[in-house]
Amino acid sequence: MRDELWRMPATAQAEAVREGDVSAVELIDSHLERIAEVNPRINAVTQLMADSARGAAALTDRRRAAGHVLGPLAGVPFTVKESTAVEGVATTFGTGRFRDLVAPADAPPVARLRAAGAVPIGHSNIPTLILAGMHTRSELFGDTVNPWDPARTPGGSSGGDGAAVATGMAALGLGNDSGGSVRIPAQFCGVAGLKPTSGRFPADHRVLGPDDPGPASQFLVTDGPLARTVADLRLAYEVLAGTDPRDPRAVPVPAYGEPLPGPVKVAVVADPGGHGVHPAIRAAVEAAAEALRDAGYDVREVPDVPRLDEALEAYGRITVTEFAPTWPVVRGLLGEGGDRYIAMAMERTPPASADALVKLMGTWLNIRRSWAEFLDAYPLLLGPVFTEPPVEPGLESRDRAGRDRVASAMRLCTVTSFVGVPSVAVPTGVAGGLPSGVQIVGRAFREDLCLAAARAVEDRLGVLTPIDPRPAAGAVAGAR
């Protein structure tokens, strides 16, 4: 049975450990063997935490033997994005300059997962400094390969987690998302991902010093889990939700809201903004819509989402203005070539003046109000994650046309991050040998509605992973 443990969903893994059907050490060893087999081809796990993972698993087994009640994620291994702190391990951001930046404590979401019994098994790859592009390629660890097709990107910036979860190297991944960085790897790798409401999960992104980032970074960046099933995603959500004194933004809202009367209305927008959508992605949206109809939802096509282009422009202007003072230093850290993705944005969008920035902050609130009114009429929105199938690695950094194409394709992710609402990415099937998926967006703090609808889609369209990776054209670096 041990050889197959890594194939089990996280919920089943935790139950097996709690019931004593398998030991936590056996569960971790099964995943470590899977990492040894698969990671040299995928390069998703960067810093392997084998010794500490076995130690944590052994402690879990001793606690069970002593009669302690184990947590809901007992023994379940998870990966952690290279930008998120794990106590005693370097938070490298994928650059050699931070190779020795050892974290003194776990970030709040890591601590919450640990408290529930889960075990960090390794850091996962990211684009250098999370800024070098959508493709998961770092200066320190190299490229992560999409396990479905080595000629396609696994997405980013949480692409290491997406690839690790899809191939069974971990049951859960902990990424973060400020415009698609959890949801895009979920679609590209064939797994599920949750971007929570801003303020739902506590976080502390002060890895490089005591100062907090500016308001855009404070509001836009949300930590979120990736998993192979929606049930696993729900379990991670229940564990991660809550408050923490390290994050005054996190609010004590119940994880589950009141049931809505009657069939829940779902607005469907296959082509947000009318900028174009690939036939395979349109078909994915249509398949998910039909699955929701079959589940009893009131599914209605609507003309468009609120103020998409205006929101995209405001998002870009606000983030560039906040980022501009540090760009000369950051550009040096990114190195030659690694700076192209951000440099193209900086060249196109000049920073706003103080007066213009104040006006933009008002526009931001106004757009959020428009979305709140839209979601009051339609509690759920069904649309694409990325309006194309997985693209080639580095497309967004190749030239202006490539960057614009990627920015357009991820537009619904960008705007939903901008307005701070929750979203679940869920697979819908395979098209042309590549995974397809959609996202289900909900009202603020109604992740429960998104998860229920995503489960209805999954029940009807199936689970795609874990998978064995297709052979890559050349070798890539493995875990260290």
Sequence and secondary structure as in RCSB ss.txt:
>XXXX:A:sequence
MRDELWRMPATAQAEAVREGDVSAVELIDSHLERIAEVNPRINAVTQLMADSARGAAALTDRRRAAGHVLGPLAG
VPFTVKESTAVEGVATTFGTGRFRDLVAPADAPPVARLRAAGAVPIGHSNIPTLILAGMHTRSELFGDTVNPWDP
ARTPGGSSGGDGAAVATGMAALGLGNDSGGSVRIPAQFCGVAGLKPTSGRFPADHRVLGPDDPGPASQFLVTDGP
LARTVADLRLAYEVLAGTDPRDPRAVPVPAYGEPLPGPVKVAVVADPGGHGVHPAIRAAVEAAAEALRDAGYDVR
EVPDVPRLDEALEAYGRITVTEFAPTWPVVRGLLGEGGDRYIAMAMERTPPASADALVKLMGTWLNIRRSWAEFL
DAYPLLLGPVFTEPPVEPGLESRDRAGRDRVASAMRLCTVTSFVGVPSVAVPTGVAGGLPSGVQIVGRAFREDLC
LAAARAVEDRLGVLTPIDPRPAAGAVAGAR
>XXXX:A:secstr
 GGGGGGS HHHHHHHHHHTSS HHHHHHHHHHHHHHHHHHH  EEEE HHHHHHHHHHHHHHHHTT    TTTT
 EEEEETTS  TTSB  TT GGGTT B SS  HHHHHHHHTT EEEEEE  SGGGTS SS EETTTEE   TT T
TS   SSSHHHHHHHHTTS SEEEEEESSSTTHHHHHHHT EEEE  TTTS      SSS    HHHHHH EEEE
EESSHHHHHHHHHHH S BTTBTT     SS    SSS EEEE SSGGGS   HHHHHHHHHHHHHHHHTT EEE
E S  TTHHHHHHHHHHHHHHHHGGGHHHHHHHH TTTTHHHHHHHHHS    HHHHHHHHHHHHHHHHHHHHHH
HH SEEEEESSSSS   TTHHHH HHHHHHHHHHTHHHHHHHHHT  EEEEEEEEETTEEEEEEEEESTT HHHH
HHHHHHHHHHH           SS      
